Amino acid sequence: MRDKLFLGWFGPRGLASILFTFIIVDEFDLPGENELLACVSMTVAMSVLLHGLSATPFAKMMRTRV
């Protein structure tokens, strides 16, 4: 279970979400498009930051287990 959680945490970062948002904004006329894009971009940026900060501690935790 621990290994699965570790791999799940470090899965895809969601950068494709920004691309998908651009596609949706381009294809459809949605209210609040700028806010949507800002929200998705901030969420992905925070995800990348949190995953980056947690990489070393989690890797050390997994190494000590092996």
C-alpha positions in Angstrom: 0.0 0.0 0.0 2.8 2.4 0.9 4.5 1.9 -2.5 1.2 2.5 -4.3 0.6 5.8 -2.4 4.2 6.9 -3.2 3.8 6.2 -6.9 0.3 7.9 -6.9 1.7 11.0 -5.3 4.4 11.4 -7.9 2.2 10.6 -10.9 1.4 13.1 -13.6 1.6 16.7 -12.4 -1.4 18.0 -14.3 0.4 20.2 -16.8 -1.9 18.8 -19.5 -4.7 20.5 -17.6 -3.5 23.9 -18.7 -3.4 22.7 -22.3 -7.0 21.2 -22.0 -8.1 24.5 -20.5 -6.7 26.5 -23.4 -8.5 24.1 -25.8 -11.8 24.5 -24.0 -11.5 28.3 -23.8 -10.7 28.4 -27.5 -13.6 26.1 -28.5 -16.4 27.5 -26.3 -17.5 30.9 -25.1 -17.5 30.5 -21.4 -18.1 33.2 -18.8 -15.1 33.9 -16.6 -12.5 32.3 -18.9 -9.7 34.4 -17.5 -10.6 33.3 -14.0 -10.8 29.6 -15.1 -7.4 29.7 -16.7 -5.9 31.5 -13.7 -7.4 28.9 -11.3 -6.2 25.9 -13.3 -2.7 27.4 -13.7 -2.4 28.2 -10.0 -3.6 24.7 -9.1 -1.0 23.1 -11.3 1.8 25.5 -10.1 1.0 24.6 -6.5 0.9 20.9 -7.3 4.3 21.1 -9.0 5.7 23.1 -6.0 4.3 20.7 -3.4 5.5 17.6 -5.3 8.9 19.1 -5.7 9.3 20.0 -2.0 8.1 16.5 -0.9 10.2 14.5 -3.4 13.4 14.3 -1.3 11.7 13.5 2.1 9.4 10.9 0.5 12.3 9.3 -1.4 14.4 9.1 1.8 11.5 7.6 3.6 11.1 4.9 0.9 14.9 4.3 0.9 15.0 3.6 4.6 12.2 1.2 4.3 14.1 -1.0 1.7 
